[in-house]
């Protein structure tokens, strides 16, 4: 697979929570950092995502915002 995104992180699915429309997928990287992604439930089912499965989190964003209060 070739992809234009530079930020690809491989880890294992730590937790997946299915809602009516979306699924929240928590990916744990080897160093213990967690990345959380919200994808459609149908995509999660098509990709056969389950806890313990190795996946890649692909991040491509032109803006990363940080806020404080």
URZI-V29747 format. One record per pair of residues at least 12 apart in sequence whose C-alpha atoms are under 10 Angstrom apart, sorted by the first residue. I is the first residue (numbers start at 1). J is the second residue. Records with the same first field share a line. If there is no record, write none. Layout:
I->J  J
//
This chain:
3->58
4->58  60
5->58  59  60  61
6->58  59  60
7->56  57  58  59  60  61
8->56  57  58  59  60
9->27  28  29  30  35  55  56  57  58  59
10->27  28  29  30  54  55  56  57  58
11->26  27  28  29  30  31  32  33  34  35  52  53  54  55  56  57
12->26  27  28  29  30  34  50  51  52  53  54  55  56  57
13->25  26  27  28  29  34  35  36  49  50  51  52  53  54  55  56
14->26  27  28  29  34  35  36  50  51  52  53  54
15->27  28  36  49  50  51  52
16->36  37  38  44  49  50  51
17->38  41  50
18->38  39  40  41  42  44  45
19->40  41
20->40  41  42
21->39  40  41  42
22->38  39  40  41  42  43  44
23->37  38  39  40  41  42  43  44  45  49
24->36  37  38  39  40  41  44
25->37  38  39  44  49  50  51  57
26->38  51  57
27->51  52  53  54  55  56  57
28->52  54  55  57
29->54  55  56  57
35->57
36->57
37->57  58  59
//
